[in-house]
Amino acid sequence: MLNDRGHNNLWLRTSRENDDHSALNRDETADVAIIGAGYTGLSTALHLAERGLKPVVVEAAGIGHGGSGRNVGLVNAGMWVKPMDLIETQGEEWGHRLISALGDGPRLVFDLIERFDMACEPLQNGTLHLAVGDKGLSELRDRETQWQALGAPVNLLDAGETASLTGTNAFPGALHDARAGTVQPLAYARGLARAATEAGAQIFTHSPATRVEKRNGQWRVQTPGGVVKATWLVVATNAYADPAQPGLLAAPMQELTILPFFQFATAPLPEDIARRILPERHGCWDTRMILTSLRRDQDNRLIFGSVGSLEMWSDAAQQAFARRTLKQLFPFLGEISFEAKWQGQIGMTKSHLPRFHMFAEKAIGVCGFNGRGIAPGTVFGKQMAAYIAGGEELALPLTPVEPAGLARQRTLFYRLGSCAAHLVSARG
Ligand SMILES: Cc1cc2nc3c(=O)[nH]c(=O)nc-3n(C[C@H](O)[C@H](O)[C@H](O)COP(=O)(O)OP(=O)(O)OC[C@H]3O[C@@H](n4cnc5c(N)ncnc54)[C@H](O)[C@@H]3O)c2cc1C
């Protein structure tokens, strides 16, 4: 189910965690019905079950079918928005609360991985934000100053240090964030599902919620095989909700602009070549507006990603772009063959920050991770569990859905703009 037509997701092939859940085929009663089995829904379920409540998750396809099974695997410690900008727009109290919750996000992720012994290639040795040109370098200098003022272990590396950690001279510097790291993203989602089940949650895959309504004070989530009745409802569908669905099932999509992002994975590289590229296996992305990402998996595949949709251009042009970019970075790579390519949808918001929603009484959700959802989805899932079980505060206020006026046009702009940029670049 994870493979869209013509796409071949590496994470599905290499996950050492399984998805052995099945479809709902009866009616169920729960304390909390959760729609969507990505990091957000699964972390909510795990933490609710650990607090003694009964959560039931329904997922339209398989575990991690959405962004959680398709992403780059960078476990970041913040959002795109620079920390001081965040404090400026959200105010001192909310800004600091969000920065602190997300700063601790990677620790929560890696602790859960260790506690439940998840086989998801965890590596917490920091990430590298790579500077492109002088503009990129000064952008990173600013980020370093802001993070250091908050006491975060974030340091700007010079060109030599960057070259020795990446294997290329292409970048004049890189920002190293020691809090961050990488995982095999789908395996982490499946690991969370296993942990939630062990804690007492029930998870049903291939069970799309087709209708949601409240009757006699109880939420009723209809799926083809049965109904889940619950006191609370959590909508955790992010950028994978179907905009054509009725009512609050489609609500998150009204305010998201969809940014497509694709990835290519090479065949495993010979050991002598692999050792010269990202020798400490850091996960990286760069400062370009149409950014690229780079990492190496456990089996020495080089994984390269960029903004864009694979549906908009030919297979030959895509491969030319990916080959050319990798060759420019690592001229010693030799013949490059690709083993996998896949893509996903990133849900962007106007503020570039996620948004918590109170859809109705006892119906909440969060969406719009803006490409930063591994740690934030895990953190916010835990927070939603604490909100439901104990009335604890969230990291951001609960707001109504604000339809993004030109979301569709912006989505089209991203798809066309990134495609044009890649085609130009592929021709060289
Ligand atoms: C290509 C790509 C690269 C990214 N790279 C990174 C990265 O390196 N680091 C990072 O931190 N973040 C990254 N992100 C963002 C991150 O993957 C997401 O923010 C995160 O996965 C969101 O998790 P979620 O649980 O909220 O939503 P999702 O994982 O999208 O899960 C939503 C689920 O809801 C299900 N669903 C939808 N409608 C229904 C319905 N009616 N009934 C039942 N189920 C339904 C979907 O099938 C889906 O499984 C990336 C995203 C993409 C797409």
Ligand as a Chemical Component Dictionary entry (heavy atoms), coordinates in Angstrom:
data_LIG
# 
_chem_comp.id                   LIG 
_chem_comp.type                 NON-POLYMER 
_chem_comp.pdbx_formal_charge   0 
_chem_comp.three_letter_code    LIG 
# 
loop_
_chem_comp_atom.comp_id 
_chem_comp_atom.atom_id 
_chem_comp_atom.alt_atom_id 
_chem_comp_atom.type_symbol 
_chem_comp_atom.charge 
_chem_comp_atom.model_Cartn_x 
_chem_comp_atom.model_Cartn_y 
_chem_comp_atom.model_Cartn_z 
_chem_comp_atom.pdbx_ordinal 
LIG C1  C1  C 0 9.111   13.265 1.600  1  
LIG C2  C2  C 0 9.050   13.796 2.988  2  
LIG C3  C3  C 0 10.227  14.056 3.680  3  
LIG C4  C4  C 0 10.182  14.480 5.013  4  
LIG N1  N1  N 0 11.343  14.553 5.734  5  
LIG C5  C5  C 0 11.273  14.745 7.074  6  
LIG C6  C6  C 0 12.420  14.621 7.875  7  
LIG O1  O1  O 0 13.510  14.285 7.408  8  
LIG N2  N2  N 0 12.307  14.884 9.204  9  
LIG C7  C7  C 0 11.107  15.189 9.788  10 
LIG O2  O2  O 0 11.064  15.411 10.998 11 
LIG N3  N3  N 0 9.974   15.254 9.042  12 
LIG C8  C8  C 0 10.016  15.016 7.724  13 
LIG N4  N4  N 0 8.885   15.044 6.979  14 
LIG C9  C9  C 0 7.603   15.345 7.650  15 
LIG C10 C10 C 0 7.055   14.129 8.402  16 
LIG O3  O3  O 0 7.192   12.954 7.647  17 
LIG C11 C11 C 0 5.582   14.357 8.717  18 
LIG O4  O4  O 0 5.427   15.621 9.315  19 
LIG C12 C12 C 0 5.050   13.317 9.676  20 
LIG O5  O5  O 0 5.226   12.043 9.142  21 
LIG C13 C13 C 0 3.587   13.585 9.983  22 
LIG O6  O6  O 0 3.123   12.525 10.777 23 
LIG P1  P1  P 0 1.590   12.373 11.032 24 
LIG O7  O7  O 0 1.411   11.179 11.872 25 
LIG O8  O8  O 0 1.036   13.652 11.559 26 
LIG O9  O9  O 0 0.943   12.180 9.584  27 
LIG P2  P2  P 0 1.153   11.003 8.534  28 
LIG O10 O10 O 0 2.356   10.212 8.796  29 
LIG O11 O11 O 0 1.003   11.597 7.179  30 
LIG O12 O12 O 0 -0.070  10.054 8.842  31 
LIG C14 C14 C 0 -1.400  10.367 8.516  32 
LIG C15 C15 C 0 -2.117  9.043  8.314  33 
LIG O13 O13 O 0 -3.519  9.283  8.256  34 
LIG C16 C16 C 0 -4.067  8.301  7.392  35 
LIG N5  N5  N 0 -5.396  8.750  6.984  36 
LIG C17 C17 C 0 -5.729  9.806  6.204  37 
LIG N6  N6  N 0 -7.063  9.877  6.085  38 
LIG C18 C18 C 0 -7.580  8.845  6.816  39 
LIG C19 C19 C 0 -8.899  8.389  7.085  40 
LIG N7  N7  N 0 -10.010 8.997  6.574  41 
LIG N8  N8  N 0 -9.071  7.280  7.868  42 
LIG C20 C20 C 0 -8.005  6.661  8.402  43 
LIG N9  N9  N 0 -6.735  7.055  8.158  44 
LIG C21 C21 C 0 -6.518  8.136  7.387  45 
LIG C22 C22 C 0 -3.058  8.232  6.260  46 
LIG O14 O14 O 0 -3.192  7.028  5.514  47 
LIG C23 C23 C 0 -1.748  8.335  7.015  48 
LIG O15 O15 O 0 -1.186  7.086  7.315  49 
LIG C24 C24 C 0 8.918   14.694 5.635  50 
LIG C25 C25 C 0 7.727   14.478 4.931  51 
LIG C26 C26 C 0 7.781   14.015 3.627  52 
LIG C27 C27 C 0 6.505   13.744 2.906  53 
# 
loop_
_chem_comp_bond.comp_id 
_chem_comp_bond.atom_id_1 
_chem_comp_bond.atom_id_2 
_chem_comp_bond.value_order 
_chem_comp_bond.pdbx_ordinal 
LIG C1  C2  SING 1  
LIG C2  C3  SING 2  
LIG C2  C26 DOUB 3  
LIG C3  C4  DOUB 4  
LIG C4  N1  SING 5  
LIG C4  C24 SING 6  
LIG N1  C5  DOUB 7  
LIG C5  C6  SING 8  
LIG C5  C8  SING 9  
LIG C6  O1  DOUB 10 
LIG C6  N2  SING 11 
LIG N2  C7  SING 12 
LIG C7  O2  DOUB 13 
LIG C7  N3  SING 14 
LIG N3  C8  DOUB 15 
LIG C8  N4  SING 16 
LIG N4  C9  SING 17 
LIG N4  C24 SING 18 
LIG C9  C10 SING 19 
LIG C10 O3  SING 20 
LIG C10 C11 SING 21 
LIG C11 O4  SING 22 
LIG C11 C12 SING 23 
LIG C12 O5  SING 24 
LIG C12 C13 SING 25 
LIG C13 O6  SING 26 
LIG O6  P1  SING 27 
LIG P1  O7  DOUB 28 
LIG P1  O8  SING 29 
LIG P1  O9  SING 30 
LIG O9  P2  SING 31 
LIG P2  O10 DOUB 32 
LIG P2  O11 SING 33 
LIG P2  O12 SING 34 
LIG O12 C14 SING 35 
LIG C14 C15 SING 36 
LIG C15 O13 SING 37 
LIG C15 C23 SING 38 
LIG O13 C16 SING 39 
LIG C16 N5  SING 40 
LIG C16 C22 SING 41 
LIG N5  C17 SING 42 
LIG N5  C21 SING 43 
LIG C17 N6  DOUB 44 
LIG N6  C18 SING 45 
LIG C18 C19 SING 46 
LIG C18 C21 DOUB 47 
LIG C19 N7  SING 48 
LIG C19 N8  DOUB 49 
LIG N8  C20 SING 50 
LIG C20 N9  DOUB 51 
LIG N9  C21 SING 52 
LIG C22 O14 SING 53 
LIG C22 C23 SING 54 
LIG C23 O15 SING 55 
LIG C24 C25 DOUB 56 
LIG C25 C26 SING 57 
LIG C26 C27 SING 58 
# 
